Amino acid sequence: MSPVLPVTIQDRAHHRPPLHCVLKLYDRRFGTSLRSLHSRKVAAHTQACEAAFQDFVRRGMMAEFLRQLKQANEADDIAPSPRNFLDNTTEGRAKYEAALWYESNEHFRCETQAYQRLGNLQGKAIPRMLAHIRLLAVGGESNSLPTDLPPGAASCFEIRGILLEFIDGYSLQDMTTSPLAPPSNNPRKRQHIIQSAVDFAHEINRRGIIMEDCAPRNVVVDKRTQTPRVLDLAQCHFRDELVRLWREWGWHEDEEWDPDVEYWEHVQGADNNPEAIGVPMVHRMKKETGVALDIRYPDCRGIIAGIKRGKAEAESKRAMLKPTR
């Protein structure tokens, strides 16, 4: 979805050791998954695409298109995909690039917000975020901004990015094959790593974040400490934003509806993040090594029951304290 590359920051003036990190860019022009079409085809970025996009922005079409796109994303359960706009016309290519720009910037907004909300988990459950990046003056062949842009349109040619702590290790999904992972004769250590990743996913959920793209491939394990870190928070749902949408959709009009219960029912549903990490790893370990792991998962039903019980007890106390006439 986003190009990444290793970066080394040198601070020779203060004689500090080099800082190794990862630069992740939210660039609409790249990413085979971002620009994928049906049948595994990829719509490559071309000079014609860029020219169509620049003309679209120059004509002042971007603001209204983005407004409609955002409105559609919030109103529909299934948001329109950028590929829905792509056809053989210049206008279709322009809208495709515009939709990719919107999606890339939403990924940046989502990931930076997630790292901010998970500040006390940085360096533990997730990597540390070191900086936000903005690259300016990126346009066509001349690598410069188009002239005569409408007010505020220059941001359409910005590339946003983040600088993350570099974790030297291996992907959790490669645990059975990576030479950096604990050997197969140490299943207890392997189970501990997977359990930690499952627990970290639950901690993220507890802080009001549900990951859309949660899988073993998005967990990296530090080769030195053999501790996991959850990666790729660019596609998340935030509890407060979900509650706002649910209220706009009128769900609160049901007397039995409870936003806290609704959130945990969503956590327990198709996006169950702890199980999305643990279940495929347990299956892989059993299939490839013959070892059956015993992974513990959060009790969402128990959490929901606890929420209902706590609110019922609070309501009962309020009723007892209510003065009688």
N, C-alpha and C positions, 0 to 999 in steps of 0.2 A: 504493500500500500504506500510505503514511503521509502525513498532511498536513504541509506545510512552509510556512514564511513567512520573509521577510527581517526581520532584527532589527538595530537600530542601538543600540549601547551607548554612552551618554554618560558621560564621567568629567570633569565640569567642575571637581571639587574639585582634581584634579591637572593641570588644563589640558592633558589629552591629546586628540589628535584622535579623532573618533568611530570606533568599531570596528564594521565591517559584517560580519554573519555570517548564518547560516541556522539556524533552529530547526526541528528535525525531531521530531515527536511520534509515539509509538507508541500510538495511541488507537483502541481497538476500535470506536468509534462512527463512524469516518470511514474514507474510502479506498474508492473504487469497486472496485478490484481486490481489496482485502481482503475486502469484503463481497459479492463477486460470486457469482452462482448460475449455473445452467445457462442457455444461450440468452441470454447477455449481460445477464441481469436482475441487479439489485442489491437486496439486502435492506436497505432503509433502517432506520436506528435510530429507534425510536419510543418513546413513553412506556410502551406496553405491554411492549416488549422490556426496557426499563430496570427496570420494576416486577418483571417475572419474574426478571431477573437478581439484583436486590437481595434478593428473597425467597429465591432459591436460596442465596445467600451467607448470609443471616440464619439459614436452617435448618441451616447447617453442612454443606451438600452439596458445597461447592467442593473441599475438600481431597481427598476420595476420588475425585472426578471428575478432578481434575488428576493424581492418582497413576495412575489407569487410562489417562489420555490420554498421559502421558509413557511409560508402559510400552508402549503400543501403538505410539508413534512409534519407539521403539528396537527393537521386535521385528519390525516390518513394513518391507518395502522401500518400500512406498507408505503414507505416514502418512495416517490418517483426516483428511478435510477438515472444517472447521466446518460446512459446508453439509450434511454427512451427518446431523447432529443436528437440523436444522431441519425442523419440521413445523407443523401447525396447532394444536398443543397448547401450553399455557403451559410445560410442562416442556421441550418441544422448543425453544422460544424461549430459555429460560433456558440450556440446554446449548449452544445456538448462540452466545450471548453469552459464555458461560464459555470455550468453545473459542477464540473470537476473542481474548479476554483472554490466554489462554495463548499463542496464536500471536504476538500483538503483543509480549508480554514476551519471548518467545524471539527475536524480531527485535531487540529492544533488547539482550538478552544477547549475541547473536551479533555485532551491529555494534560494540558497545563492546569486546568481546573482540578482534575483528579489528583495530580501531584500536590497541589496546594491543600486540598482537603485531607490528603493522607500524609501531611507533613511529619507526624510522629512515627510513621511507618517507613519513611525514607531511610535507606541504609540498613533496614531490617527486612521488611517484607517486599519492598520495592527498591530499585536503585535510587540514588540521590539525583535530584535535578539541580544542575549547576548554573544554568543560564537559559534565557530565551534569546533567540536569534532572529534577526530580520535582515534580509538581503534586499537592497534597493536597486533601482535602475536596471531591471531585467526585462528586456523586450524582445525585439526581433533580431535580425542578423547583426545590426549595429550594437546590440547589447545596451541600448539606451531606451528611455521612455518615449512613447509616441508624443508628438506635439499636439497642442490644442485639445487637451483632455478636459472633460467636464470637472467641476469642483468635486474634490474627494475621490476622483477616479484613479488617482495614482496608486492607491492601495491595492488595486486590482493587479498590479504588476510586482507586488511584494511577494517574497517567499519567506514564510515563517519557519522557524525551526527551534529545536531544543538541544541543549548539551547535557548529556547524561553521564553519570558515573560508569566507567567501563568495568564490567564483571568478566574476569578471565575464567572461563569455564566451558560448560557444555549445556546443550538443550536437554531438558528433562526427558523429552521423548526419545533421546538417544542414549538413555541410561544403560540399556542392555548391550550397546555396541561401542560406546565411547571408551577409549583407554584412560580417560580422566575420571571416570566414574568408579565407585567402589566395586571390587571384583564380585563375580557371581557367587562366590563362597561366603559372602558377607551380606545375606539378605536382610539382616536386622538393620544395617546401616542404610540400605536402599529403602527399606520401609520407613525409616525415620525421615529421610529426605522427602519422600512422597507425602507422608503425613504432615510435615511442616508446610509444604506447598498447599495442601488442602486447608490447613488451619489459617494460612495467610489469606487465602481466598475468602474464607469466612470473615476474617477481620476486616477485609475490604468491604464486604457486604454489610457488616455491622456499622460501618461508618457511612452508610447510605449510598453505596455505589454498587451497581450491578454491571458486570463486564459482558458486553455482547460477544466478544471474541476471546473466550477463555478456553485454553487447551494446553496440554503439556508442551507444545512447541513454543508457547509464550511464557515459559518458565526457564530461567537460566540458573545453573547451579555453579557456585564458586568452586573451582577445582581445589583451592587451598583449604577452605573451611568446610566444604561440602554442604553449604547452606543455600537454599533456593531463593530466588528473587522473581517476583511476578512482573512481566513486561507487557508492553503494548496496551496502554489505557486510552487509546485514541477513540475507541468505540464503547462508550459507557452510558448508562442511565443513572441520573442523580435523583435521589428520593424526593427532594423538594420540587424539582422540575416535573417529575412524574405526578406528584400530588396536585400541582397547579393544573396540569393537563386533565387529570381525572375530574377535578372540580369544574373545569371549563366544559367537560363532556357531560356534566350533570350527575356524576356518580354519587355525590354527596347528598342528593335528594332522597336516596334510600336511607331510611332511619337506621338500618342495621349496618350501614357501611362505615368502615373504620379505616383511615388512611394507613395506620401502622400495620394493621392486619393485611391490608391490600398489598403493602410493600413486601412483606415476608411471604405472601402467597406468590408474588412475582419472583422472588428469590428462589422459592422452592420449585417453580415451574420450569419451563424449557431452558431458562438461563442459569440453572443451578450450577453456580461457579465451582464450589468445592468438588462436586461429583464430576463436572466436566474435566477436571484435572485428574482426580483419583481413579475413576472407573476405567478409563482407557489404559492407564498405567498398570492397574491390577490385572487387566486382561492381557496386556503385553507381557508382563512378567510371568504370568501363568503359561502363556503360549510359548514363550521363547526360552524360559528357564525352568518351567515346571514348578515354580514356587508360588504358593497361594499366600498373598499378603492380606493382613487384617487391618484395613483402614477404617478409621472412625470418621463419621460425617456429622455435621451439625443437625440437631433435632429441630427442624423448622416448625414442625407441628407443636412441639413443646414450647417453642418461642411464641407462637401464635396463641397457644392456650394460656401462657403466662401473661401476655398482653391483655387478653380478655379478662383473666382473673384479676389482674391488678386494677384495671379500670372499673370492674364490678365492685371491688373492695373500696376503691376511692369514692365511687358513687354512693355506696352504702354509708360511708363515713359522713359524706356531705348531707345525706338525708337525716342522719342521727343528729347532726349539729344544727340543722335548720330549725330556727325558732318556731314554736307553735303559738297559735293565737287562742 
